[in-house]
Amino acid sequence: MMTGSQCRAARALTELTRERLASLSGVESGVIEAFERKIETPDADTVATLQATLERTGAVFIPENGGGIGVRLKFNRSEVRRLSTLEGEGGIAALDDVP
C-alpha cells in the first residue's frame, strides 16, 4: 500500500497539484493533505484510488525490496506531457476488434 510520503513524491514527479489529484481521483484535497502530512491515514480503498490515479498519470510505485520503498516516473516528463496532450485526441472510442 502506498504511503503518504510516496503520494507526495508521486504528485511532485507527475507535476500534479493536490487539487488536481483530488479532481482526478474524486478524493477531497484535505484528505490528501492529511495523508501526505502523516496526520491521518485514509481507508485502504481511498489509498488504492489515489495510487491508481497517480499510476495513470505516469507514477510507478516501487515495493519494499530490501532497499526501501519508492516511486519513479514510468515515462520522462516530455513523454508524459505528450501523452496527456494526445489522450483526448482521436474522437469517439470504439472497439479495437478487426474482422
N, C-alpha and C positions, 0 to 999 in steps of 0.2 A: 504494500500500500504506500502511496506517495506521502511524503512528509510535507509540513508547511514550508520548510526550507527549500525543498525540491520544487514546490509550487512557485515560490518567489523566484527561484533561479530560472525555471522554465518560462515564466512570464517575461523575465528580462531577456532571455535568449530569443524568444519569439516576438519580442517588442510589443507585447500586449499590456495595456493599462489594466488596472483592477476592474475598472468599469467596463472595458471591452470584454474581458474574460467573463464578467458577470452577465453581460448581454448575450454572449455566445453560448454560455453554459446554462443559463437560467438560475444560477445561484447568486444570491444577494452579495453585493460587494462588501458589506460589513462582515458577512460570514467568511469571505475570502481573506479579508484583512485580519480577523481574529485568528484564523488558521495559520496564516503566514507569520504572525507575531507570536505564535505559540500561546495564545490566551485561551483558546478553546478549539477542540478537535471536533469537526462535524462528523455526522454518521458516515458509515462506510459507503453508502450509496452516493452521498454528496461528494466525497473524496473521489470515488470512481468516475463520477460525472465530470469533475474538474480535470482529472487526469486524462480522460478520453478527449475532452475538448482541447487540452494542451497538445496531445498527441496528434490531433487532426491539424493543428497549426504548425507542426514540424518538430515538436519536442520528442525525444526518446529518453525514457527513464531507465537507468542502469540499476539493476538489483544489487544487493549485498553480495559480493563475490570475494570476500577476504580483504579487498582494498577499500571498501566503503561504497555506500550508495551514491548515485549521481544523476546528472541529466546532461544531455548534449543535444545538438541540433541534428535532425535527420538530413537536412539539406543546408547548404550555406545560405546566408542572408539574401543574396541576389536571386537564388533559386526559389526561396520561399516567397519573395516579392513577386516574382514572375508567375509562380503557381497561383498566388492569390489573385493576380490580375486575370489569369486565364480561367479561374474557377467558375465565374459566372458567364463565360462566353459560350457560344455554340447553340443557343436556343433551347428548345424543348428536349428533354432527355427521353430516350426511347430504349427499347430492348436491344441488346447487342447481338442477338441471335441472327446468324447469317444462314439463309437456306442453302 
